[in-house]
Amino acid sequence: MNPKRTSRGLLIATLVGVSLSASLAGCMSEEEVGKVEAALSAPGPWVIPAETTAIGDAQYVEYTSAGAWVGTSGCAPGVTPGAVTLKDWLEDAFPQVRSIGGYSCRSINGDSSRMSVHGTGRALDIMLPLHDGDADNDLGDPIGNYLIEHAEEIGIQYIIWDRWTWNASRAAGSKDRRYGGAHPHHDHLHVELSVDAAAMRTPWFSGSMDTPAAGGCDTTIPADGGVVDNTSSCFSAFGNASYWRDVSGAGHGGSLMWTNAFQSESPSNWARWRLDLEAAGQYAVEVAVDPAWGVYGATRYSVLHGGSEDVVTVDQGASAGWIRLGVYRFAAGAGQYVNVYDNASGSVAAEQHVVADAVRLVPLSGPAPEPEPEPAPEPGPEPEPEPSDPPTMDGGDPMIDDDPLDPNHPSYRGEGVVTGGCSAAVGSPAVASVAPVLSALGVLLVLSRRRRRRRRV
């Protein structure tokens, strides 16, 4: 096992867009990209913090299996509404998530008499990039820990991540245990929703659904404008920490950060300024630059405002001070932001630094007036709804089955290890089913040797 580096304490996450292999969705990434510094990373399986364990011990969610496998007629028509809502929320709350899959109508690998929970539409596979071929605990642990701490509110019945499991139906003090399946779940979390959560009947679905990223933001921008600096808790720098540089005595407020631009379809190091506005209205968005540190002439920014997103390219080396990205209409409240990225579609020369410093909002008009209420429509006959297909979501790859066995299943045996699930039939070798997986993994291991060059100094 490759030891995983420890956190320096700076909250950093990653956003990458690496496509999955069509034959083994999520079993191997083609290249290692990015890294979050958020929690202690260590060799070995997922280690649930004591505080999270204590909170989880107070949670209880009844476990509901998928039942017997009777063929495709027993599967749900698609992914459930609760799973779709949770998927969308997770992608927004945890930008390190690469993709999320969910629905697959099939039996469990290793136990053809039972249906996979993926066939009920109540399971999600949360895909994450690897770090040196191993699980990136800095990326995955915060997701698993959050879901444990809110299991009863959301309706999370079961989690597998990095060779460890957590079951909300077990007794306090014994909810987590080692996972003994063949697939280590080092590149994804397997998360199961309860029946009530799948139908959006748990308290979380009728609540505010606040994201963890929104918590702790210490800057509310008043109606007359304001600044979010890189020292604010509303600022987050994502990507490999070794590729970010901190500079004191420069930039707005006396500090800035920089990284290098490089050619890639997806960002590796990027930063976000979260915006929480006191009042809606039109604001000019400006970014602080220092040509002594930021020199790249095609630095890409994105501005999310009032439900719309605009992309702007800026020459950071053209001037010093504040550069205006544009004028945008913002809504009151949080959930809006400015991002800066390190990737470019074309070739990039060496030492093309990209600065992340401060963002300033300058109001160009007063707060937007409250919209006039629309008149109530005249009552009329309700039209018959047109039939529609249920929502679809690929996932639950049959080569990496994730389903747990019921707590009373004979495979719950010996040292608290869960066997079965991702591997093969209980008590029998899985040579026939594992061989094609190993072959495919061998191909992907060759592909995984391709690494983008180390470009930072």
TAKAMO-V863709 format. One record per residue. N is the residue number from 1. PHI is phi as a letter, one per 20 degrees, with the letter a starting at -180 (* if undefined). Layout:
N/PHI + N/PHI
This chain:
1/* + 2/e + 3/f + 4/d + 5/f + 6/e + 7/f + 8/e + 9/o + 10/e + 11/f + 12/c + 13/c + 14/c + 15/c + 16/c + 17/c + 18/e + 19/f + 20/e + 21/f + 22/f + 23/e + 24/c + 25/g + 26/n + 27/f + 28/b + 29/e + 30/f + 31/b + 32/e + 33/c + 34/m + 35/a + 36/d + 37/d + 38/c + 39/c + 40/f + 41/d + 42/b + 43/f + 44/n + 45/f + 46/g + 47/d + 48/f + 49/g + 50/g + 51/f + 52/f + 53/g + 54/f + 55/f + 56/f + 57/f + 58/e + 59/e + 60/b + 61/c + 62/f + 63/e + 64/c + 65/f + 66/e + 67/n + 68/f + 69/e + 70/d + 71/o + 72/f + 73/f + 74/e + 75/f + 76/f + 77/f + 78/r + 79/f + 80/f + 81/g + 82/f + 83/f + 84/f + 85/f + 86/f + 87/g + 88/f + 89/f + 90/f + 91/f + 92/e + 93/f + 94/c + 95/f + 96/f + 97/f + 98/e + 99/a + 100/c + 101/d + 102/a + 103/e + 104/b + 105/e + 106/a + 107/e + 108/f + 109/f + 110/n + 111/b + 112/f + 113/e + 114/c + 115/e + 116/f + 117/f + 118/f + 119/f + 120/e + 121/m + 122/d + 123/c + 124/c + 125/d + 126/e + 127/e + 128/c + 129/f + 130/e + 131/c + 132/l + 133/m + 134/c + 135/f + 136/e + 137/f + 138/f + 139/e + 140/e + 141/g + 142/g + 143/f + 144/f + 145/f + 146/f + 147/f + 148/f + 149/f + 150/c + 151/f + 152/f + 153/f + 154/e + 155/o + 156/e + 157/e + 158/a + 159/c + 160/c + 161/b + 162/l + 163/m + 164/b + 165/c + 166/b + 167/c + 168/f + 169/e + 170/f + 171/f + 172/g + 173/n + 174/c + 175/f + 176/d + 177/a + 178/f + 179/e + 180/d + 181/f + 182/f + 183/e + 184/f + 185/l + 186/e + 187/d + 188/a + 189/e + 190/e + 191/c + 192/d + 193/e + 194/f + 195/f + 196/f + 197/f + 198/f + 199/e + 200/m + 201/d + 202/e + 203/g + 204/f + 205/f + 206/d + 207/e + 208/f + 209/l + 210/f + 211/e + 212/g + 213/f + 214/f + 215/f + 216/n + 217/f + 218/e + 219/c + 220/d + 221/e + 222/f + 223/f + 224/e + 225/n + 226/r + 227/c + 228/d + 229/e + 230/f + 231/e + 232/f + 233/f + 234/e + 235/d + 236/c + 237/d + 238/d + 239/o + 240/f + 241/f + 242/f + 243/e + 244/d + 245/c + 246/e + 247/c + 248/d + 249/n + 250/b + 251/m + 252/f + 253/m + 254/n + 255/b + 256/b + 257/c + 258/b + 259/b + 260/d + 261/f + 262/b + 263/e + 264/a + 265/f + 266/c + 267/f + 268/d + 269/d + 270/b + 271/c + 272/c + 273/d + 274/e + 275/d + 276/c + 277/e + 278/f + 279/c + 280/f + 281/q + 282/e + 283/c + 284/e + 285/d + 286/c + 287/c + 288/e + 289/c + 290/c + 291/f + 292/f + 293/c + 294/d + 295/c + 296/f + 297/e + 298/c + 299/f + 300/d + 301/d + 302/c + 303/c + 304/e + 305/b + 306/l + 307/n + 308/d + 309/c + 310/c + 311/d + 312/c + 313/d + 314/c + 315/e + 316/f + 317/e + 318/f + 319/b + 320/d + 321/n + 322/e + 323/d + 324/e + 325/e + 326/q + 327/d + 328/c + 329/e + 330/d + 331/e + 332/f + 333/o + 334/e + 335/n + 336/c + 337/a + 338/c + 339/d + 340/c + 341/c + 342/d + 343/e + 344/c + 345/f + 346/d + 347/f + 348/c + 349/f + 350/f + 351/l + 352/e + 353/f + 354/d + 355/e + 356/c + 357/c + 358/c + 359/c + 360/c + 361/d + 362/d + 363/f + 364/d + 365/b + 366/f + 367/g + 368/f + 369/f + 370/f + 371/f + 372/f + 373/f + 374/f + 375/f + 376/f + 377/f + 378/f + 379/f + 380/b + 381/f + 382/f + 383/f + 384/f + 385/f + 386/f + 387/f + 388/c + 389/f + 390/f + 391/f + 392/d + 393/b + 394/f + 395/q + 396/l + 397/g + 398/f + 399/e + 400/c + 401/g + 402/d + 403/f + 404/f + 405/e + 406/g + 407/g + 408/e + 409/f + 410/f + 411/f + 412/e + 413/b + 414/l + 415/m + 416/m + 417/e + 418/e + 419/d + 420/n + 421/m + 422/f + 423/e + 424/c + 425/g + 426/f + 427/m + 428/c + 429/f + 430/c + 431/f + 432/f + 433/e + 434/e + 435/g + 436/f + 437/f + 438/f + 439/f + 440/f + 441/f + 442/f + 443/f + 444/f + 445/f + 446/f + 447/f + 448/f + 449/f + 450/f + 451/c + 452/f + 453/f + 454/f + 455/d + 456/e + 457/d
